[in-house]
């Protein structure tokens, strides 16, 4: 069985875009692959975090993984920081990474733009991401388009290590589903729906109330004209809303277009809001049940223990090949 690795940062509120683009696919993948799904808290601290908020969001993301349908009996769900080999292999891979490779990372350029001071952790973060992947010799990594450059670095580092120290690492491939991989912002369809967007009206948070969801969708930006038609080039805003409708309802884009032929945006947006509410209400119910049950930390501990078995073995193999003295 091939191995899958992915994670989500516990910074900001998870959105409907995270659910459609990542978590729904996690649920599908767990049935056919050996899956590791992490809350990547070590990545989160590459920028300043309030400790109380980080702790709360870490619990929230872990609980949302399970509420979305990830089965801890099938997939390992755990905190990145609970498996120390991630950090140690991250340091080792940093020593194999050139400054030039890190300087070319577009995400670093974007996040560092306009700032007087940038932490070294943000700069070397792609090496830690490579370690996350390689510590399990992952075959597939579900990533968005904005993370493909980081995955390429992981592939390069795997090849570099194999060349210097003998064949060991698998070269990971991206898993990018054709549908649902990129849900755009409600206020600007040229930008990805992001939990880091300072405008809360730009995204639907997974824990938004039904009234908040209805209000956000009613205020979502639409294109000129009144035709509900899927055309990303000419009508990017309504096409984005149609994509959300399709993913939440299971209807095809053609079916939605036919259903609203001759109708204006108002009725379509009202129906879209109810579809989104119907998807998120059971997820939210399950989320609060998990948080109140007290079982979350036990799930995380068991997931970390299973992940640790593989990660520790990989780290020891890497250190032995590189010439480190291993404890006896």
C-alpha positions as CSV (number, residue, x, y, z in Angstrom):
1,X,0.0,0.0,0.0
2,X,1.4,3.4,-1.0
3,X,1.9,6.1,1.6
4,X,0.2,9.5,1.6
5,X,1.3,12.5,3.7
6,X,-0.4,15.9,4.1
7,X,-1.0,18.5,6.8
8,X,-2.7,21.8,7.5
9,X,-1.4,24.6,9.6
10,X,-3.3,25.6,12.8
11,X,-3.2,29.3,12.0
12,X,-6.5,31.0,11.2
13,X,-9.9,29.4,10.8
14,X,-10.2,26.5,8.4
15,X,-12.4,27.3,5.5
16,X,-14.8,25.7,3.1
17,X,-11.9,25.9,0.6
18,X,-9.8,23.7,2.9
19,X,-12.6,21.2,3.2
20,X,-13.3,21.0,-0.5
21,X,-9.7,21.2,-1.7
22,X,-8.1,19.1,0.9
23,X,-10.1,17.4,3.6
24,X,-12.7,15.8,1.3
25,X,-9.8,14.2,-0.6
26,X,-8.2,13.1,2.7
27,X,-11.3,11.1,3.5
28,X,-11.3,9.4,0.0
29,X,-7.6,8.6,0.2
30,X,-7.7,6.9,3.6
31,X,-9.5,3.9,2.0
32,X,-6.8,3.1,-0.5
33,X,-3.5,4.4,1.0
34,X,-1.5,4.4,4.3
35,X,-2.3,7.9,5.3
36,X,-0.6,10.4,7.6
37,X,-2.6,13.6,8.3
38,X,-0.8,16.1,10.5
39,X,-1.6,19.4,12.2
40,X,1.6,21.1,11.2
41,X,2.2,23.2,14.3
42,X,6.0,23.5,13.7
43,X,5.3,25.2,10.4
44,X,2.8,27.6,12.1
45,X,5.5,29.2,14.3
46,X,7.5,30.4,11.3
47,X,5.5,33.5,11.9
48,X,4.6,34.9,15.4
49,X,1.7,33.1,17.1
50,X,-0.2,33.8,20.3
51,X,0.3,30.7,22.5
52,X,-3.3,30.5,23.6
53,X,-4.6,30.9,20.0
54,X,-2.1,28.3,18.7
55,X,-3.2,25.8,21.3
56,X,-6.9,26.3,20.6
57,X,-6.4,26.2,16.8
58,X,-4.3,23.1,17.0
59,X,-7.1,21.3,18.8
60,X,-9.7,22.7,16.4
61,X,-7.9,21.6,13.3
62,X,-7.4,18.1,14.7
63,X,-11.0,17.8,15.7
64,X,-12.1,19.1,12.2
65,X,-10.0,16.4,10.5
66,X,-12.1,13.8,12.3
67,X,-15.4,15.7,12.0
68,X,-14.8,15.8,8.2
69,X,-14.7,12.0,8.1
70,X,-11.1,11.0,8.6
71,X,-11.2,7.7,10.5
72,X,-8.4,7.5,13.1
73,X,-8.6,3.7,12.7
74,X,-7.6,4.0,9.1
75,X,-5.3,7.1,9.0
76,X,-2.8,8.5,11.5
77,X,-4.0,11.9,12.8
78,X,-1.4,13.7,15.0
79,X,0.5,16.8,15.8
80,X,3.7,17.4,13.8
81,X,5.5,18.4,17.0
82,X,4.5,15.1,18.7
83,X,6.8,13.2,16.3
84,X,10.3,14.6,16.9
85,X,12.0,13.0,13.9
86,X,10.3,15.6,11.7
87,X,12.3,18.4,13.3
88,X,15.6,16.4,13.4
89,X,15.4,15.3,9.7
90,X,14.3,18.8,8.9
91,X,17.7,20.1,10.2
92,X,19.6,17.4,8.4
93,X,17.9,18.2,5.1
94,X,18.5,21.9,5.7
95,X,22.2,21.2,5.6
96,X,21.7,19.6,2.1
97,X,19.7,22.6,0.8
98,X,21.3,25.5,-0.9
99,X,20.6,29.2,-0.1
100,X,19.7,29.7,-3.8
101,X,17.0,27.0,-3.7
102,X,15.4,28.6,-0.7
103,X,15.7,32.1,-2.1
104,X,13.7,31.1,-5.2
105,X,10.7,29.9,-3.2
106,X,7.8,32.2,-4.2
107,X,5.9,31.6,-1.0
108,X,8.9,33.0,1.0
109,X,9.0,36.0,-1.3
110,X,5.3,36.6,-0.8
111,X,5.3,36.3,2.9
112,X,8.5,38.3,3.4
113,X,7.4,41.1,1.1
114,X,7.3,44.5,2.8
115,X,8.6,43.2,6.2
116,X,11.6,44.8,7.9
117,X,12.6,41.5,9.6
118,X,11.9,37.9,8.6
119,X,12.6,34.9,10.8
120,X,15.1,32.3,9.6
121,X,12.4,29.6,10.2
122,X,10.3,31.0,7.4
123,X,13.3,30.9,5.1
124,X,14.2,27.2,5.8
125,X,10.6,26.0,6.2
126,X,10.6,24.2,2.8
127,X,13.4,21.9,4.1
128,X,11.2,21.0,7.1
129,X,8.3,20.3,4.7
130,X,10.6,18.0,2.7
131,X,11.4,16.2,6.0
132,X,7.7,15.8,6.7
133,X,7.3,14.0,3.4
134,X,10.5,12.0,3.3
135,X,10.4,10.8,6.9
136,X,7.6,8.4,5.8
137,X,9.0,7.9,2.3
138,X,5.6,9.2,1.1
139,X,4.6,8.3,-2.4
140,X,1.8,10.9,-2.8
141,X,1.4,14.3,-1.3
142,X,-1.9,16.1,-1.8
143,X,-0.9,19.7,-2.4
144,X,-2.3,22.9,-3.9
145,X,-0.7,24.6,-6.9
146,X,1.0,27.0,-4.4
147,X,2.8,24.2,-2.8
148,X,4.1,22.3,-5.9
149,X,7.4,24.2,-5.7
150,X,8.0,22.9,-2.2
151,X,7.3,19.4,-3.3
152,X,9.8,19.8,-6.2
153,X,12.4,20.7,-3.5
154,X,11.5,17.5,-1.6
155,X,12.1,15.5,-4.8
156,X,15.4,17.2,-5.4
157,X,16.6,16.6,-1.8
158,X,15.6,12.9,-2.0
159,X,17.6,12.6,-5.2
160,X,20.6,14.5,-3.7
161,X,20.6,12.3,-0.6
162,X,20.3,9.1,-2.7
163,X,23.2,10.3,-4.9
164,X,25.5,11.0,-1.9
165,X,24.6,8.3,0.5
166,X,23.0,5.5,-1.6
167,X,19.5,4.8,-2.8
168,X,17.0,5.2,0.1
169,X,14.3,7.9,-0.4
170,X,11.2,7.5,-2.6
171,X,10.7,10.5,-4.9
172,X,7.2,11.8,-3.9
173,X,4.6,12.7,-6.5
174,X,1.9,15.4,-6.1
175,X,-1.8,14.4,-5.8
176,X,-3.8,17.2,-7.2
177,X,-7.5,16.2,-7.9
178,X,-8.9,17.7,-11.1
179,X,-12.0,18.9,-9.3
180,X,-12.2,20.9,-6.1
181,X,-8.5,21.6,-5.8
182,X,-8.8,25.4,-5.8
183,X,-11.8,27.3,-4.3
184,X,-11.4,31.0,-4.7
185,X,-12.2,34.0,-2.5
186,X,-15.8,35.2,-2.2
187,X,-14.7,38.8,-2.7
188,X,-12.1,38.2,-5.5
189,X,-12.1,35.1,-7.7
190,X,-8.5,35.8,-8.8
191,X,-7.3,34.8,-5.3
192,X,-7.5,31.5,-3.4
193,X,-10.0,31.3,-0.5
194,X,-7.6,31.6,2.4
195,X,-7.9,31.4,6.2
196,X,-5.2,34.1,6.4
197,X,-7.2,36.7,4.5
198,X,-7.9,39.6,6.8
199,X,-11.4,40.0,5.4
200,X,-13.6,37.4,7.0
201,X,-16.2,38.0,4.3
202,X,-13.8,36.5,1.8
203,X,-14.2,33.0,3.1
204,X,-16.7,30.6,4.7
205,X,-15.2,29.2,7.9
206,X,-16.1,25.6,8.7
207,X,-17.5,26.7,12.1
208,X,-19.4,29.7,10.8
209,X,-23.1,29.7,11.9
210,X,-25.8,29.2,9.3
211,X,-26.7,32.9,9.4
212,X,-23.1,33.9,8.9
213,X,-22.8,31.6,5.9
214,X,-26.0,33.0,4.4
215,X,-24.8,36.5,4.9
216,X,-21.4,35.9,3.4
217,X,-22.8,34.2,0.3
218,X,-25.4,36.9,-0.2
219,X,-22.6,39.5,-0.2
220,X,-20.2,37.4,-2.4
221,X,-19.0,39.3,-5.4
222,X,-20.6,38.5,-8.7
223,X,-19.9,39.4,-12.3
224,X,-21.6,41.9,-14.4
225,X,-24.8,40.6,-16.1
226,X,-27.3,38.2,-14.5
227,X,-26.7,34.9,-16.2
228,X,-25.7,31.9,-14.1
229,X,-23.2,30.4,-16.4
230,X,-19.9,28.5,-15.9
231,X,-17.2,30.5,-17.7
232,X,-14.0,31.0,-15.6
233,X,-12.6,33.4,-18.2
234,X,-15.6,35.7,-18.7
235,X,-17.5,35.1,-15.5
236,X,-14.9,34.1,-12.8
237,X,-16.9,35.1,-9.8
238,X,-20.1,33.2,-10.6
239,X,-18.1,30.3,-11.9
240,X,-16.4,30.1,-8.5
241,X,-19.8,30.1,-6.7
242,X,-21.0,27.4,-9.1
243,X,-17.9,25.3,-8.2
244,X,-18.7,25.6,-4.5
245,X,-22.4,24.6,-5.3
246,X,-21.2,21.6,-7.3
247,X,-18.8,20.4,-4.6
248,X,-21.4,20.8,-1.8
249,X,-24.4,19.4,-3.7
250,X,-22.8,16.7,-5.9
251,X,-24.5,18.2,-9.0
252,X,-22.5,18.8,-12.1
253,X,-21.8,22.3,-13.3
254,X,-24.0,21.6,-16.4
255,X,-26.9,20.6,-14.1
256,X,-26.6,23.7,-12.1
257,X,-26.4,25.9,-15.2
258,X,-29.5,24.3,-16.6
259,X,-31.4,24.6,-13.3
260,X,-30.8,28.4,-13.1
261,X,-31.2,29.2,-16.8
262,X,-33.1,32.4,-17.2
263,X,-32.9,33.2,-13.4
264,X,-30.9,35.9,-11.7
265,X,-28.1,35.7,-9.2
266,X,-30.3,36.3,-6.1
267,X,-32.1,33.0,-6.2
268,X,-29.0,31.0,-7.0
269,X,-27.0,32.5,-4.1
270,X,-29.9,31.9,-1.7
271,X,-29.9,28.2,-2.7
272,X,-26.1,28.0,-2.6
273,X,-26.2,29.2,1.0
274,X,-28.6,26.5,2.0
275,X,-26.5,23.8,0.3
276,X,-23.4,25.0,2.1
277,X,-25.3,25.1,5.4
278,X,-26.5,21.5,4.8
279,X,-23.0,20.3,4.3
280,X,-21.4,22.1,7.3
281,X,-24.1,21.6,9.9
282,X,-23.4,17.8,10.4
283,X,-19.7,18.5,10.3
284,X,-20.1,21.1,13.0
285,X,-22.2,18.8,15.2
286,X,-19.6,16.1,15.0
287,X,-16.8,18.6,15.7
288,X,-18.5,19.8,19.0
289,X,-19.1,16.2,20.0
290,X,-15.4,15.4,19.6
291,X,-14.3,18.5,21.5
292,X,-16.7,17.8,24.4
293,X,-16.0,14.0,24.6
294,X,-12.3,14.4,25.7
295,X,-11.2,11.8,23.3
296,X,-9.1,14.1,21.0
297,X,-5.8,13.8,22.9
298,X,-6.1,10.0,23.0
299,X,-6.6,10.0,19.2
300,X,-3.6,12.3,18.7
301,X,-1.4,10.2,21.0
302,X,-2.2,6.9,19.2
303,X,-1.7,8.6,15.8
304,X,1.7,9.9,16.9
305,X,2.8,6.6,18.3
306,X,2.1,4.8,15.0
307,X,3.7,7.6,13.0
308,X,6.7,7.5,15.3
309,X,7.5,3.9,14.4
310,X,8.1,4.7,10.8
311,X,9.6,8.1,11.3
312,X,12.2,6.9,13.9
313,X,13.2,4.0,11.7
314,X,13.7,6.4,8.7
315,X,15.7,8.9,10.9
316,X,18.0,6.1,12.2
317,X,18.6,4.8,8.6
318,X,19.5,8.3,7.4
319,X,21.9,9.0,10.3
320,X,23.6,5.7,9.9
321,X,24.1,6.3,6.1
322,X,25.5,9.8,6.9
323,X,28.0,8.5,9.4
324,X,26.4,9.5,12.7
325,X,27.1,7.3,15.8
326,X,23.8,5.8,16.8
327,X,23.1,5.0,20.5
328,X,23.5,1.4,21.6
